[in-house]
Amino acid sequence: MAGKTRAAAVAMLCAALAGCATAEQVEDAQVKRAQSWAGRTFINAYRFAGPIAGYFEPPAAGAKGGRLLVWEEGRREVVQGEWAIRNFKLCVKPNLYYKEMVMAAFDREACLGFDSSALEFDHFKGDVFGLATRRDVPYVSSKADNDKFAAVMRATPYYGPANGGFSEALFPARDAPKDTAAPEPQGGAAAQ
């Protein structure tokens, strides 16, 4: 009897591993995931490095990715790259999440699972800084600009008190001097 039970369990496992989805259904699911991820801006400020922002341009109909436009510290021009959904992971090149990853480089591709903490926060609806329509970044940023980026992040609904607020221990709120005001978000930078 134990042999039959084991055989049935193995058969069920094999059926489960083979899956019920066809290759076309898997492809369609990845396209839908890409469409749902598109049109977001990633913004982050770091304690020991300069800020970074990137816009995930919406893909063409039926595509699993699109252009990635990055505002990286120290650069004068918007860095153009690409993003795609592959094997149900978000793949980006350049790697705008490299400051959150150990031994990662900006100029390499990285693929992150959607359960990664790097993808969980700091993504906002829309092209917050208008990167898709620019050749040059709004200004050349540095580590000193973390407070400006933090001010933009702090002003969004995502970081409202109902969602736990912004990490004031990391970036305490303070008045920015008039000549260093936070970059103005374009459109409604509502949290995703």
C-alpha positions as CSV (number, residue, x, y, z in Angstrom):
1,M,0.0,0.0,0.0
2,A,2.9,2.4,0.8
3,G,4.2,1.8,-2.7
4,K,0.9,2.9,-4.3
5,T,0.7,6.0,-2.1
6,R,4.2,6.9,-3.0
7,A,3.6,6.4,-6.7
8,A,0.5,8.5,-6.5
9,A,2.4,11.3,-4.7
10,V,5.2,11.2,-7.3
11,A,2.6,11.3,-10.1
12,M,1.0,14.3,-8.5
13,L,4.3,16.0,-8.1
14,C,5.3,15.4,-11.7
15,A,2.0,16.8,-12.9
16,A,2.4,19.9,-10.7
17,L,6.0,20.4,-11.9
18,A,4.9,20.0,-15.5
19,G,2.4,22.7,-14.8
20,C,-0.9,23.4,-16.3
21,A,0.2,26.5,-18.2
22,T,1.2,26.4,-21.8
23,A,4.2,28.3,-23.1
24,E,1.9,30.8,-24.6
25,Q,0.1,31.4,-21.2
26,V,3.4,31.9,-19.5
27,E,4.5,34.4,-22.2
28,D,1.1,36.2,-21.8
29,A,1.5,36.3,-18.0
30,Q,5.0,37.9,-18.4
31,V,3.7,40.5,-20.8
32,K,0.9,41.4,-18.4
33,R,3.5,41.7,-15.6
34,A,5.6,44.0,-17.8
35,Q,2.5,46.2,-18.5
36,S,1.7,46.4,-14.8
37,W,5.3,47.4,-13.9
38,A,5.7,50.0,-16.7
39,G,5.4,53.7,-16.1
40,R,7.1,53.8,-12.7
41,T,9.9,55.9,-11.3
42,F,12.4,54.4,-8.8
43,I,13.8,57.0,-6.4
44,N,16.2,56.3,-3.6
45,A,18.6,58.1,-1.3
46,Y,21.4,56.4,0.5
47,R,23.3,57.2,3.7
48,F,26.8,56.4,2.2
49,A,26.3,57.0,-1.5
50,G,24.5,59.5,-3.8
51,P,20.9,59.3,-4.8
52,I,19.6,57.5,-7.9
53,A,16.4,57.6,-9.9
54,G,15.2,55.6,-12.9
55,Y,12.0,55.6,-15.1
56,F,10.6,52.4,-16.5
57,E,9.2,53.5,-19.8
58,P,6.1,51.6,-20.9
59,P,6.8,48.8,-23.4
60,A,5.2,48.5,-26.8
61,A,2.0,46.4,-26.9
62,G,2.8,42.8,-26.3
63,A,6.4,43.4,-25.3
64,K,7.9,42.3,-22.0
65,G,10.0,45.4,-21.3
66,G,11.1,48.8,-22.5
67,R,13.5,51.6,-22.1
68,L,15.0,52.4,-18.7
69,L,16.1,56.0,-18.2
70,V,18.5,56.6,-15.2
71,W,19.6,59.7,-13.3
72,E,22.8,58.5,-11.6
73,E,24.9,60.7,-9.3
74,G,27.8,62.5,-11.0
75,R,26.5,62.1,-14.5
76,R,25.4,64.9,-16.8
77,E,23.2,62.9,-19.2
78,V,20.3,60.6,-18.6
79,V,21.7,57.0,-18.9
80,Q,19.6,55.0,-21.4
81,G,19.2,51.3,-20.8
82,E,16.5,48.6,-20.9
83,W,14.3,46.6,-18.6
84,A,12.4,43.4,-19.2
85,I,10.5,40.7,-17.4
86,R,12.3,37.3,-17.9
87,N,11.5,34.2,-16.0
88,F,9.1,36.3,-13.9
89,K,12.0,38.5,-12.7
90,L,12.6,42.1,-13.4
91,C,15.9,42.5,-15.3
92,V,17.5,45.9,-15.7
93,K,20.6,47.2,-17.5
94,P,22.1,49.4,-16.2
95,N,21.5,48.0,-12.7
96,L,19.9,51.0,-10.9
97,Y,19.6,48.8,-7.8
98,Y,23.3,48.2,-7.5
99,K,23.7,50.4,-4.4
100,E,21.3,48.0,-2.6
101,M,23.2,44.8,-3.7
102,V,26.4,43.3,-2.5
103,M,29.2,43.2,-5.1
104,A,27.0,44.7,-7.8
105,A,28.0,47.1,-10.6
106,F,26.0,49.8,-12.3
107,D,27.0,48.8,-15.8
108,R,25.9,45.2,-15.6
109,E,22.5,43.6,-15.9
110,A,20.7,42.4,-12.8
111,C,17.6,40.3,-12.5
112,L,15.6,40.6,-9.3
113,G,12.6,38.6,-8.1
114,F,9.5,40.6,-7.4
115,D,9.8,39.4,-3.7
116,S,13.1,41.4,-3.4
117,S,13.0,44.2,-0.9
118,A,14.7,46.4,-3.6
119,L,11.5,46.2,-5.6
120,E,9.1,46.5,-2.7
121,F,9.5,50.2,-2.0
122,D,10.5,53.5,-3.6
123,H,8.6,53.1,-6.9
124,F,6.2,55.9,-7.8
125,K,3.7,56.2,-10.6
126,G,4.7,58.3,-13.6
127,D,7.9,59.8,-14.9
128,V,8.5,61.8,-11.8
129,F,11.5,63.8,-13.2
130,G,10.6,63.8,-16.9
131,L,13.5,61.6,-17.7
132,A,11.9,60.2,-20.9
133,T,11.9,63.7,-22.4
134,R,15.4,64.7,-21.4
135,R,18.9,64.2,-22.7
136,D,20.5,65.9,-19.7
137,V,19.6,65.2,-16.1
138,P,17.9,68.0,-14.1
139,Y,21.3,68.7,-12.5
140,V,24.4,66.7,-11.6
141,S,23.7,65.1,-8.3
142,S,26.0,63.9,-5.6
143,K,25.9,62.4,-2.1
144,A,25.0,65.9,-0.8
145,D,21.7,65.7,-2.7
146,N,20.3,62.8,-0.7
147,D,18.3,65.3,1.4
148,K,16.7,66.6,-1.7
149,F,15.7,63.2,-3.0
150,A,14.5,62.3,0.5
151,A,12.3,65.4,0.5
152,V,10.7,64.2,-2.7
153,M,10.2,60.7,-1.3
154,R,8.9,62.1,2.0
155,A,6.3,64.2,0.1
156,T,4.6,61.2,-1.6
157,P,1.6,59.4,-0.2
158,Y,3.6,56.2,0.1
159,Y,5.6,57.7,3.0
160,G,2.5,59.1,4.7
161,P,1.9,58.4,8.3
162,A,-0.7,55.7,7.4
163,N,2.1,53.8,5.7
164,G,4.6,54.1,8.5
165,G,6.2,57.3,7.3
166,F,9.7,58.0,6.0
167,S,12.8,56.8,7.8
168,E,13.5,60.0,9.7
169,A,16.4,58.3,11.5
170,L,18.2,57.9,8.2
171,F,17.3,61.2,6.7
172,P,15.8,63.6,9.3
173,A,13.6,66.3,7.8
174,R,15.2,69.7,7.8
175,D,14.6,72.9,5.9
176,A,16.7,72.9,2.7
177,P,18.5,76.2,1.8
178,K,16.6,78.1,-0.8
179,D,19.2,77.5,-3.5
180,T,19.0,73.7,-2.9
181,A,15.3,73.0,-3.1
182,A,14.2,69.5,-3.9
183,P,13.8,68.6,-7.5
184,E,10.2,69.1,-8.5
185,P,8.3,65.9,-9.4
186,Q,6.4,66.2,-12.6
187,G,2.7,65.1,-12.6
188,G,1.3,63.3,-9.6
189,A,4.1,61.2,-8.0
190,A,1.6,58.9,-6.2
191,A,3.0,55.8,-4.8
192,Q,2.4,52.5,-6.6
